[in-house]
Amino acid sequence: MQNKYVRCIKIVHHPAEVKMYRMLSAFFRFVGIFVCENLIGDEYGDEVDWISRIEEGSEDGSESLEDRVNSVLIEMEEQVGEEDFEVLNQIWEMFNEYDLMRGSYAIDYFGNSGRKYIYQRMEQAIENFESVLGQLELLEQSREEKAWGNVYLWMAKANCRRRIYEIYTMLWSAIDNGKYQKDLDPQTQLRKLYEEHYIDFEAVIEDIQKVLDKEPQFFAAYAVRGFVKEINEDYMVESVDDIKKAIALIGDKSYTSYLYYRIGRYYEKIRPNMDKKMIYYRKAVEADHHNFRAVYKLALNEQDHNHFTEAKELWEDILEILGIKWDLPSSQTVECAYLYKAYRKLGVLYNRTGHYTKGIEFLKKAEKIYNNKRNEDSKKGFYPWMFGNNFVEDENKKSWEVYKEAARLKLQIQKVYVAIVDASARRNLQDVHAKYVGYLA
């Protein structure tokens, strides 16, 4: 490793086992280390600073996941040095104690859910990040200013503030739009949110500047600063500059893919420019063809322009990337969502080109994704593990069921039913037509 710091690692795991990957990847990103995910049997990508291979059956042993993560950190000690390992281990203990992995998971995906319990969990996450931020500040005071490991410490502080800032913004929007605290005076609730959790934007990025002053080549600092600027109206337009700086530092590597995707999204949502948007989505796929989010954007564009052959190939690419995971207990929220959308879009494409029987076949596959319950398994399922089994009285459901229901609502299954009804009518498939008309009633 030429650089003093570990700036990017590769984590290789089996498709059926994601729990340890989720914990490791969330922690490493928290301290400013890029993470490349590879599945065993499909390893790819460029040279990184460290590779961690998660052994098969790691979720079935007697050793806890937390202990296994700690074992990985110990393996890194020789690479990062004793001093850096010490600070990484101290940060890990805080990260694990306050469950910041779950506090960081799919925040954006569930940010507009309208579910009281999910917003309450967000408030708890803010408090957890605030607690860890306080402990990190104490840790910093006990260390020498020039210590190498401070870069990871400053990135952790910056990411605490970043998450507080992100969740604060989502809660503010939910209250302001009447999705949260509906029965209370919104102005009173907004003032309470401000008084308890407001964090100044400059405070969010002050630690990032410390990182860049000490190590200008630490590209995650630029990336995180760009992500934070996207949230702030005063800095939103210039946010892309930092993300481009991160790419320039990384160079021609596969792990620029997500950054290219974020630039594409910038030109889609913040500063609309169709040509630039598609340029960067294409760059994202060129850097890493496993980036299903970027492939999805390319497929949408081809289908919108009636380039059906090209769109079909891209939808099938998504199915190839994610298809191995869809019927596993480990299937994750966003992966299921993109699989579902790819099947639905492919079904609609076949309908538009007059291949109604084929269209119905793919629409029914989307329906199977929607109805999949494998990831609800109490022992192996991703949802109970990630979102918990505690009973939510207001919802009369377990906590994971609240999240699963919110995720299913986002998929808009009615669109599948409508498309099947239309296609079955055109093919005179009366039984199919009657069945799905009944679903729409």
Secondary structure, DSSP 8 states (H G I E B T S, - for coil): --SSS--EEEEEE-TT--HHHHHHHHHHHHTT-EEEEEETTB------SEEEE--TTTTTSSS-HHHHHHHHHHHHHHHH-HHHHHHHHHHHHHHHHTTHHHHHTTHHHHTT---HHHHHHHHHHHHHHHHHHHHHHHHHHTS-TT-TTHHHHHHHHHHHHHHHHHHHHHHHHHHHTTSSSTTS-HHHHHHHHHHHH---HHHHHHHHHHHHHH-TT-HHHHHHHHHHHTTSTTTTTTHHHHHHHHHHHH-S-GGGHHHHHHHHHIIIIIS--HHHHHHHHHHHHHH-TT-HHHHHHHHHHHHHTT-HHHHHHHHHHHHHHHGGGTTSTT--HHHHHHHHHHHHHHHHHHHHTT-HHHHHHHHHHHHHHHH--GGG-TTT-HHHHHH---EETTTTEEHHHHHHHHHHHHH-HHHHHHHHHHHHHHTT-HHHHHHHHHHH-
